[in-house]
Amino acid sequence: MKRRDFLKRTTASGFALALPAIGRPGILEEQLLVGCVGTGGMGWKDRQRISKNPQVRIIALCDVDRDLLGRASKEVPGARAYTDWRELL
């Protein structure tokens, strides 16, 4: 199978699976649960932007630097903290 054919088929099937959910009442009221891997630099900027969206809730943070992870944990109370991304997943 060619890559282009594969992409066409998977995209079409993705839309077919999403159609019933689009008409379902309350679907837009649900929250997207997010786990952030990397809490410094770009990870910090991404987390700041994401947290402004009311439909997104950060539930997990991960960083190998315990100092950065501690700071991020203070900013996102209730989020579980991990030092290994594999445990987060």
N, C-alpha and C positions, 0 to 999 in steps of 0.2 A: 504494500500500500504506500502510495506517495504521501509525503508530509502534507501537501496541500489538501488532498482528499481526507486525510485524518483530521485536519483542523476544521474542515467544513462539516464533517460528520459530528465531531464532538461539540462544535458550536451550536449546531442545529439541535442536538439532543439536550444541551444545556438550556436552551430557550424553551424546549418542550417541557422540561422538568420545572422550569420557573413559572410558566404560565398559570398553573393552578394557584400558586402562592400569590401572584400579583393581585388576583381578585379576592383573596381571602381578607375578611375584615380584621383590622388590627395588626396586619403584618408590618406596617411602618412604625408601629408603636413599640415593637420589640427592640432590645438593645443588642448591639454587636459587642461581644466580649473579646477583649484584646489582651495578649501577652506581649510585653515589650522585651526584646533581647537587645541589650546594650542601653545603658542609661546615661551615658555622657556624650558630649559632642552632638552629633546628628541625632542620636537616640533621645537626648534631652529635648532637642527642638521638635522632633516628631511627636514625642509624648505631650509636649505643651500644646501643639496644634490639635492632636487627637482628643485631648481631654476637654477641649472647648465644645465639642460636638455632644449634644445631649443624648444622642442615640448610641453613644459609644461608652463602654465602661471598661476601664483597665483593671484586670483581675490578677495579673501576674507581672513581675519584673525580674529580669535576669541580667547579671553582670558579674564578671570575674573579679572586678575591683570592689571590694567590700565597702570602701568609703563612698564610692558613687552609688552603690546599691542602697546604702543607708540613707543618703540624702534623698534618693528617689522614693524610698519607702515612706519617708516623712511627708513628701508631697502627695503621695497616693495612698492614703490610709486604707487599710483593708485588703490591699493587694498582697498576694503571697510573693515572697522573695526567694530567688534561686541563684546559685552561683554556676550552675551547669545547665545550659540550654536544653540538653536532652531530658533532664528531669522536668523542665517546664512543659515540654511537648508531651 
